[in-house]
Structure formats: C-alpha cells, structure tokens
Amino acid sequence: MKRKQFVKGITQIAQEGAIQIFQEYTAGMSEIIVGVVGVLQFDVLKYRLENEYGCEIRLESLPYGFIRWVGDPTTDVTKLKRMNNVKAVKDMKGNPLLLFVNDWMIRMVLEDNEGLELLEFKKN
C-alpha cells in the first residue's frame, strides 16, 4: 500500500524538477538514488513524502559527488574497466550514467575505456 504512495510521490516530486531519480541496473524502484543540488532538498523531499504521501523514508548519504551521462546509450556499462568506486545507474528515461567519488576517477575510467564519451549534461 505504501509502496504505491512512495512511487507516486517520488515520481511527482521528480517531475516538478526538485530532485532527480536514478535506479541501479538490477534494483528497479525498490532502492533508488536521489540526486539533489543541496542538502536542504533532502529535507524537503523527506517532509513531502511523509506529510503529503504518508510514506516513511530512510535517507542514506552516498559518497558520489560527480555524475556523468554515457554518451552512447548502447554502451554496456557492466563491461567498462576500472569501475572501482564508480556506480552505474540509469535515469528515469533509461539513459546510463556513472556516479563518481572524485574527478580523478572520471579521468581514470576515460583513460581505460577507449572511445567512451562521458557528458556532464544529457541532451534531450
């Protein structure tokens, strides 16, 4: 019952542009990663989900501070080299992204994966 409310709430808030939602390739909507610009947006998200949609949520911080869209959406991100401390996810449109802890890891992944193009912003 709460699951439907959670999915409805998180989707609505994402459509408003307040947050971005990312899914792991294997987890579906059971565990999602929420991307925000500032910490205050997490507080707003938690408040709205609890008060407008009746959902209790648990937020856990992740160490990723850099996000890059994969230029070629047909790239199999599970076969990329040097993916330690890098998380492969997809956005709500199914576009592949990589989450990085630091910019050094971005450079290492690019060096070890010839032809890989990473974009800071996804062109719609």
C-alpha positions in Angstrom: 0.0 0.0 0.0 2.7 2.5 1.0 4.8 1.3 -2.0 2.3 2.8 -4.5 2.2 6.1 -2.5 6.0 6.2 -2.4 6.4 5.7 -6.1 3.7 8.2 -6.8 5.2 10.8 -4.5 8.8 10.4 -5.7 7.8 10.4 -9.3 5.7 13.6 -8.8 8.5 15.4 -7.0 11.0 14.4 -9.7 8.6 15.6 -12.4 8.5 19.0 -10.7 12.3 19.2 -11.1 13.1 19.4 -7.4 15.1 16.1 -7.5 16.5 13.6 -10.0 15.9 9.9 -9.5 18.3 7.2 -10.6 18.0 3.4 -10.4 20.6 0.8 -10.2 20.5 -1.6 -13.2 19.4 -4.5 -11.1 17.2 -3.0 -8.3 14.3 -1.3 -10.0 12.3 1.1 -7.8 12.9 -0.8 -4.6 16.0 1.2 -4.0 16.5 4.5 -5.7 19.2 7.1 -5.7 18.1 10.7 -5.4 20.2 13.4 -6.8 19.9 17.0 -5.5 21.9 20.2 -5.6 21.8 20.9 -1.9 21.1 19.2 1.4 18.0 21.2 2.0 16.3 19.4 -0.9 16.6 16.2 1.0 14.8 17.7 4.0 12.0 19.0 1.6 11.8 15.5 0.0 11.5 13.7 3.3 8.9 16.2 4.6 6.8 16.0 1.5 6.9 12.2 1.2 5.9 11.9 4.9 3.3 14.6 5.0 1.8 14.6 1.5 2.0 10.9 0.7 2.1 9.3 4.1 5.4 7.5 3.5 8.2 7.0 6.0 11.6 7.0 4.2 15.2 6.5 5.2 17.8 8.6 3.6 21.4 7.4 3.4 24.2 9.6 2.1 26.4 8.1 -0.7 30.0 9.2 -1.4 29.3 10.2 -5.0 29.8 13.9 -5.9 30.2 13.7 -9.7 27.7 12.4 -12.3 28.3 11.7 -16.0 25.9 10.5 -18.6 27.3 7.9 -21.0 27.4 9.5 -24.5 26.4 6.3 -26.3 23.3 4.8 -24.6 24.0 1.4 -26.1 27.3 1.1 -24.1 27.3 -1.9 -21.8 28.4 -0.2 -18.6 28.8 -3.5 -16.9 31.8 -4.2 -19.1 33.7 -1.0 -18.5 37.2 -1.2 -17.0 38.4 0.5 -13.8 34.9 0.8 -12.2 36.1 0.6 -8.5 34.3 3.3 -6.6 32.0 4.0 -9.6 28.3 3.2 -9.6 26.5 2.6 -12.8 22.9 3.7 -12.8 20.1 4.8 -15.2 17.9 7.8 -15.2 14.1 7.6 -15.4 14.3 7.6 -19.2 16.7 4.6 -19.1 19.8 6.5 -20.0 23.0 5.1 -18.5 25.0 7.2 -16.0 28.1 6.8 -13.9 28.5 8.2 -10.4 32.0 9.0 -9.3 33.6 9.8 -6.0 36.0 12.3 -7.5 37.2 13.8 -10.8 40.3 11.7 -10.7 38.2 8.5 -11.1 36.4 10.1 -14.1 39.8 10.6 -15.8 40.9 7.0 -15.0 37.7 5.5 -16.4 38.1 7.6 -19.6 41.7 6.6 -20.0 41.0 2.8 -19.5 37.9 2.7 -21.8 38.9 3.9 -25.2 36.1 5.6 -27.1 33.9 6.1 -24.0 32.3 9.5 -24.0 31.0 11.0 -20.7 28.7 14.0 -20.7 28.1 16.4 -17.8 24.6 17.2 -19.1 22.3 14.9 -21.0 20.9 16.4 -24.2 17.2 15.7 -24.5 
